[in-house]
Amino acid sequence: MNKSNHILVLDPITYSGGSKIATREMLDLLNRKNNRVTILTANPSSWLLRNVEIIKMSHPNWLPVSEYGKSYWTRQLYFCFWLFYARLFYGKIDVAVGASGPGIDMPIYIMKCFLGYQITQLIHGPVGLSRSIGLCLCHAEHVFYLQSTYPSLLTALKQVWRKDELSVQTAKQEQLFATHHFESFVNGIAKKNRPSACQYQSPSLFWAASLLKWKGLDLLLETTENIPTDERIPTNICYLTPENNVLPTTRAPRLIESITWHHQPSNLDTLRAQANIFVSTSHQEPFGLSILEALMAGMCVIIPSDGAFWDLVLTHNKNCLKYQPNDISSLQLRISQAGSDLNLITQLGQSGAHLSQGYQAEKCYLSIKFAMEKRPLAALALNEVKQ
């Protein structure tokens, strides 16, 4: 049977991360009888999926890395070539998926008028203040965004209508967001990918993210060094090293007693299951898929009280512990509190695991799945009624 709908995912980012894991969960839900998936990527190891075609994009050293100006557009045109290559050798593209944000996925917008596909845009983090990004948001058939990114979307769209009066800008925004063109979502994890349960025998700390500065690893390292050596909790740090990136990063690994370093480990689930305290140090994390994974594993989650997604969802001393953002003494207090009380770890961990049951990929990504499959809204409504 011929697969009538060809979905192409653009991934020009050279390292893995939470947004790719979320997109991978979405793609894994697609009906493969009628949909063919091609992933155009600079990092094939991020896409461990069955029944997909992988096109590895080379990433030459001369390719400029910049977020604006001629260097930025040179980079985008380079990836446009790869889109043309995919069309030429892998067939007509029906739906192009932007897996990061318009600023990164710009090539699919440039090539849309030439290749004639629909665009499904995923927004996992705040978008840049740019008229070109605002125009992209207007021209995508579907834009799915994390709620925390909403203010940045409004700001980008204002650039499109910046010459209009404020009342006109507001009216156009309201009209756009009132349609199915834009829809917010929350991340989820499929039942088959649910993390292994953690242990409750002895305190063990776990941290997992990239080395980007905003992920806050420096805070955990400084906090650990501030704790007497004989009072430290054994800690596993799993980290990704961003490549071809203009954002500041943390220097790692470092020789710090009680800390064991793991660079992009293949046994991440095993390492997480061997621990029971998860610390998030990110600054204003748009969602925090690693936090959801920790909750599902039954870990005692320690997060900053910063108004980000999980701070609004979780309750201190009920299903997590919270500390003051960027405060070493506050974080140290919470780590010590958890590390000295296995009953507290168990209680908070099990409560968090119960809450996490509401974040199943099969439900969270249903409308995104239907958009990629080009199925009508009526089918989505009928599916919800059946459930």
C-alpha positions as CSV (number, residue, x, y, z in Angstrom):
1,M,0.0,0.0,0.0
2,N,1.4,3.4,-1.0
3,K,1.8,5.9,1.9
4,S,0.0,9.0,0.6
5,N,1.2,11.6,3.2
6,H,4.9,12.4,3.3
7,I,6.0,14.2,6.4
8,L,9.5,15.8,6.5
9,V,11.0,17.0,9.8
10,L,13.8,19.7,9.6
11,D,16.4,19.4,12.4
12,P,19.5,21.6,11.7
13,I,20.6,21.6,15.4
14,T,23.8,19.5,15.9
15,Y,23.0,18.3,19.5
16,S,20.2,16.5,21.3
17,G,17.8,18.0,23.8
18,G,14.3,18.0,25.3
19,S,12.6,19.5,22.3
20,K,13.9,16.6,20.1
21,I,12.7,14.0,22.6
22,A,9.3,15.6,22.6
23,T,9.1,15.7,18.8
24,R,10.3,12.1,18.7
25,E,7.4,11.1,20.9
26,M,5.0,12.9,18.6
27,L,6.4,11.2,15.5
28,D,6.2,7.8,17.2
29,L,2.4,8.2,17.4
30,L,1.8,8.7,13.7
31,N,-0.2,6.1,11.7
32,R,2.6,4.5,9.6
33,K,0.1,2.8,7.2
34,N,-0.7,6.1,5.6
35,N,2.2,8.4,6.6
36,R,5.8,8.3,5.6
37,V,8.4,10.2,7.7
38,T,11.7,11.6,6.6
39,I,14.0,13.4,9.0
40,L,16.5,15.9,7.6
41,T,18.9,16.2,10.4
42,A,22.4,17.4,11.4
43,N,22.3,15.0,14.4
44,P,21.0,11.5,13.4
45,S,21.7,10.0,16.8
46,S,18.8,12.1,18.2
47,W,16.3,10.2,16.1
48,L,16.2,6.6,17.2
49,L,12.9,5.7,15.6
50,R,11.8,2.8,13.5
51,N,10.3,3.1,10.0
52,V,11.7,6.6,9.3
53,E,14.1,7.7,6.6
54,I,17.1,9.7,7.9
55,I,19.0,12.2,5.8
56,K,22.2,13.3,7.4
57,M,23.0,16.9,6.7
58,S,26.7,17.7,6.7
59,H,27.6,20.7,8.8
60,P,30.9,22.2,7.4
61,N,33.2,24.2,9.6
62,W,32.9,27.2,7.3
63,L,29.1,27.5,7.8
64,P,28.6,30.7,9.9
65,V,26.8,30.5,13.2
66,S,24.9,33.7,13.9
67,E,21.3,34.7,15.0
68,Y,21.1,37.7,12.6
69,G,22.6,39.4,9.5
70,K,24.2,38.0,6.4
71,S,25.8,35.1,8.3
72,Y,22.3,34.0,9.5
73,W,20.8,34.1,6.1
74,T,23.8,32.3,4.5
75,R,23.2,29.5,7.0
76,Q,19.5,29.3,6.2
77,L,20.1,29.2,2.4
78,Y,22.5,26.3,3.0
79,F,19.8,24.3,4.6
80,C,17.4,25.3,1.8
81,F,19.7,23.3,-0.5
82,W,19.1,20.2,1.7
83,L,15.3,20.6,1.5
84,F,15.6,20.7,-2.3
85,Y,17.8,17.6,-2.1
86,A,15.2,15.8,0.0
87,R,12.4,16.7,-2.4
88,L,14.5,15.6,-5.4
89,F,15.5,12.2,-4.0
90,Y,12.8,11.3,-1.5
91,G,9.7,12.5,-3.2
92,K,7.0,15.1,-2.8
93,I,6.7,16.6,0.6
94,D,3.1,17.1,2.0
95,V,3.9,18.4,5.5
96,A,7.1,20.1,6.6
97,V,7.5,20.0,10.4
98,G,9.6,22.7,12.1
99,A,10.9,21.0,15.2
100,S,12.4,24.0,17.0
101,G,11.1,27.4,16.2
102,P,10.8,29.7,13.1
103,G,14.1,31.3,13.7
104,I,15.8,27.9,13.4
105,D,13.4,26.4,11.0
106,M,13.4,29.3,8.5
107,P,14.4,27.2,5.5
108,I,11.0,25.4,5.4
109,Y,9.3,28.8,5.1
110,I,11.7,30.0,2.4
111,M,11.1,26.8,0.3
112,K,7.3,26.5,0.9
113,C,6.3,28.5,-2.2
114,F,8.7,26.3,-4.3
115,L,7.8,22.9,-2.9
116,G,4.1,23.4,-2.0
117,Y,3.8,21.7,1.3
118,Q,1.9,22.6,4.5
119,I,3.8,23.6,7.6
120,T,3.3,22.4,11.1
121,Q,5.5,24.5,13.5
122,L,6.4,23.4,17.0
123,I,7.4,26.0,19.5
124,H,9.4,24.6,22.5
125,G,10.9,27.9,23.7
126,P,10.5,31.6,23.3
127,V,10.8,32.9,19.7
128,G,13.0,35.9,18.8
129,L,11.9,39.5,18.3
130,S,11.8,39.6,14.5
131,R,9.4,40.6,11.7
132,S,10.6,37.6,9.6
133,I,9.7,35.2,12.5
134,G,6.3,36.9,12.9
135,L,5.6,36.4,9.2
136,C,6.5,32.7,9.5
137,L,4.0,32.4,12.3
138,C,1.3,33.8,10.0
139,H,2.2,31.5,7.1
140,A,2.3,28.2,8.9
141,E,-0.8,26.1,8.6
142,H,-0.5,25.0,12.3
143,V,1.5,26.5,15.1
144,F,1.7,24.4,18.3
145,Y,3.3,26.2,21.3
146,L,4.1,25.7,24.9
147,Q,2.0,28.2,26.9
148,S,5.1,29.9,28.4
149,T,6.2,31.0,24.9
150,Y,2.9,32.9,24.3
151,P,4.2,36.4,25.2
152,S,7.1,36.0,22.7
153,L,4.7,34.9,20.0
154,L,2.7,38.1,20.6
155,T,5.8,40.3,20.5
156,A,7.0,38.7,17.2
157,L,3.5,39.1,15.6
158,K,3.4,42.8,16.6
159,Q,6.5,43.3,14.3
160,V,4.4,42.2,11.3
161,W,1.8,44.9,12.0
162,R,4.1,47.4,13.7
163,K,2.9,50.2,11.4
164,D,-0.7,49.7,12.4
165,E,-2.3,51.3,15.4
166,L,-2.2,49.4,18.6
167,S,-5.9,48.6,18.6
168,V,-5.6,47.2,15.0
169,Q,-2.6,45.1,16.1
170,T,-4.5,43.7,19.0
171,A,-7.6,42.9,16.9
172,K,-5.4,41.0,14.3
173,Q,-3.7,39.0,17.0
174,E,-7.0,38.1,18.6
175,Q,-8.4,37.0,15.3
176,L,-5.3,34.9,14.5
177,F,-5.3,33.2,17.9
178,A,-9.0,32.5,17.7
179,T,-8.5,30.2,14.8
180,H,-7.1,26.7,14.9
181,H,-4.0,28.2,13.4
182,F,-2.5,28.5,16.9
183,E,-2.9,25.9,19.7
184,S,-1.0,25.5,23.0
185,F,0.1,22.1,24.1
186,V,1.9,20.4,27.0
187,N,4.5,17.7,26.6
188,G,3.9,14.1,27.4
189,I,5.6,10.7,27.4
190,A,4.2,7.6,25.8
191,K,3.4,4.6,28.0
192,K,6.0,2.4,26.3
193,N,8.7,5.1,27.0
194,R,7.9,5.6,30.6
195,P,11.1,5.9,32.7
196,S,12.1,3.1,35.0
197,A,11.1,3.5,38.7
198,C,13.9,5.0,40.9
199,Q,15.2,3.3,44.1
200,Y,14.4,4.4,47.7
201,Q,17.3,2.6,49.5
202,S,19.8,5.4,49.8
203,P,19.9,9.1,48.8
204,S,21.4,9.8,45.4
205,L,21.1,12.9,43.3
206,F,20.6,13.2,39.6
207,W,21.0,16.2,37.1
208,A,20.5,16.0,33.4
209,A,20.6,18.8,30.7
210,S,22.9,20.5,28.3
211,L,25.8,22.7,29.3
212,L,24.0,25.9,28.1
213,K,24.4,28.5,30.8
214,W,20.7,29.0,31.2
215,K,20.4,25.4,32.3
216,G,22.1,26.5,35.5
217,L,24.6,23.7,36.1
218,D,27.0,26.3,37.7
219,L,24.5,26.7,40.5
220,L,24.5,23.0,41.4
221,L,28.3,22.8,41.2
222,E,28.7,25.9,43.5
223,T,26.2,24.4,45.9
224,T,27.9,21.1,46.0
225,E,31.3,22.7,46.7
226,N,29.7,24.7,49.5
227,I,28.7,21.5,51.3
228,P,31.3,19.7,53.5
229,T,32.7,16.7,51.6
230,D,31.5,14.2,54.2
231,E,28.0,15.5,54.0
232,R,27.6,15.4,50.2
233,I,25.1,13.2,48.4
234,P,26.5,11.0,45.6
235,T,25.6,12.8,42.4
236,N,25.4,11.7,38.8
237,I,25.5,14.6,36.2
238,C,24.5,13.7,32.7
239,Y,25.2,16.4,30.2
240,L,25.1,17.3,26.5
241,T,27.7,19.5,24.9
242,P,26.1,22.0,22.4
243,E,28.0,22.3,19.1
244,N,27.8,25.1,16.6
245,N,26.1,27.3,19.1
246,V,26.5,31.0,19.9
247,L,25.1,30.8,23.4
248,P,27.4,30.7,26.5
249,T,28.1,27.3,28.1
250,T,29.3,25.9,31.4
251,R,32.8,24.3,31.5
252,A,32.5,20.6,32.3
253,P,33.5,18.1,33.5
254,R,35.3,19.3,36.6
255,L,36.9,17.3,39.4
256,I,34.5,17.7,42.3
257,E,34.3,15.0,45.0
258,S,30.9,13.2,45.1
259,I,30.1,14.0,41.5
260,T,30.3,11.5,38.7
261,W,30.1,12.8,35.1
262,H,28.4,11.2,32.1
263,H,28.7,12.7,28.7
264,Q,25.5,12.0,26.7
265,P,25.2,8.5,28.2
266,S,23.3,5.8,26.4
267,N,22.1,4.3,29.7
268,L,20.4,7.5,30.9
269,D,17.3,5.6,32.2
270,T,19.5,3.3,34.2
271,L,21.4,6.1,35.8
272,R,18.2,8.0,36.7
273,A,16.7,4.8,38.2
274,Q,19.8,4.5,40.5
275,A,19.1,7.9,42.0
276,N,16.0,9.3,43.8
277,I,16.5,13.1,44.0
278,F,16.3,15.2,40.8
279,V,17.5,18.8,40.8
280,S,16.4,21.3,38.1
281,T,18.6,24.5,37.9
282,S,17.2,25.9,34.6
283,H,16.3,29.5,34.4
284,Q,12.6,29.9,33.4
285,E,12.4,26.4,31.8
286,P,9.6,26.6,29.1
287,F,8.5,23.1,30.1
288,G,11.2,20.8,31.4
289,L,10.8,17.3,29.9
290,S,13.5,16.0,32.2
291,I,11.4,17.1,35.2
292,L,8.4,15.1,33.8
293,E,10.7,12.1,33.4
294,A,11.9,12.4,37.0
295,L,8.3,12.7,38.2
296,M,7.3,9.6,36.3
297,A,10.3,7.7,37.8
298,G,9.0,8.6,41.3
299,M,12.0,10.8,42.2
300,C,11.9,13.6,44.7
301,V,12.0,16.7,42.4
302,I,13.7,19.9,43.5
303,I,12.8,22.9,41.4
304,P,13.3,26.7,41.5
305,S,10.3,28.8,42.6
306,D,10.5,30.9,39.5
307,G,7.0,31.0,38.0
308,A,7.9,28.6,35.2
309,F,5.6,25.7,34.1
310,W,6.4,23.2,36.9
311,D,6.5,25.8,39.6
312,L,2.8,26.6,38.7
313,V,1.8,22.9,38.6
314,L,3.7,21.4,41.5
315,T,3.2,22.1,45.2
316,H,6.1,22.5,47.7
317,N,6.2,19.7,50.3
318,K,3.4,17.9,48.5
319,N,4.9,16.6,45.3
320,C,8.2,18.5,45.2
321,L,10.6,20.8,47.0
322,K,11.2,24.3,45.9
323,Y,14.1,26.7,46.4
324,Q,14.7,30.4,45.7
325,P,16.1,30.8,42.1
326,N,19.9,31.2,41.9
327,D,20.2,31.0,45.6
328,I,23.0,28.6,46.8
329,S,22.0,28.5,50.4
330,S,18.3,27.8,49.5
331,L,19.2,25.0,47.1
332,Q,21.6,23.6,49.7
333,L,18.9,23.5,52.3
334,R,16.5,21.6,50.0
335,I,19.2,19.0,49.0
336,S,20.1,18.5,52.7
337,Q,16.4,18.2,53.6
338,A,15.8,15.5,51.0
339,G,19.1,13.7,51.6
340,S,18.5,13.3,55.3
341,D,15.0,11.8,55.0
342,L,14.3,8.8,52.8
343,N,10.6,8.8,53.9
344,L,10.3,12.4,52.5
345,I,11.9,11.3,49.2
346,T,9.5,8.4,49.0
347,Q,6.4,10.4,49.9
348,L,7.1,13.3,47.5
349,G,8.3,11.0,44.8
350,Q,5.2,8.8,44.8
351,S,2.9,11.9,44.9
352,G,4.8,13.4,41.9
353,A,4.5,10.0,40.1
354,H,0.7,10.1,40.6
355,L,0.5,13.6,39.2
356,S,2.6,12.7,36.2
357,Q,0.0,10.2,34.9
358,G,-1.9,13.1,33.4
359,Y,1.0,13.7,30.9
360,Q,0.6,10.9,28.5
361,A,1.9,11.5,25.0
362,E,-1.1,9.7,23.5
363,K,-3.4,12.5,24.7
364,C,-1.1,15.5,24.9
365,Y,0.0,15.2,21.3
366,L,-3.3,14.1,19.7
367,S,-4.0,17.4,17.9
368,I,-0.4,17.7,16.7
369,K,-0.6,14.1,15.4
370,F,-3.7,14.9,13.4
371,A,-2.2,18.1,12.0
372,M,0.9,16.2,10.7
373,E,-1.3,13.5,9.3
374,K,-3.5,16.2,7.6
375,R,-6.6,14.8,9.2
376,P,-9.6,17.2,9.6
377,L,-10.7,18.7,12.9
378,A,-13.9,16.7,12.8
379,A,-11.8,13.5,13.1
380,L,-10.1,14.9,16.2
381,A,-13.4,15.8,17.8
382,L,-14.8,12.3,17.0
383,N,-11.7,10.7,18.5
384,E,-12.1,12.7,21.7
385,V,-15.8,11.6,22.0
386,K,-14.8,7.9,21.6
387,Q,-12.2,8.3,24.4
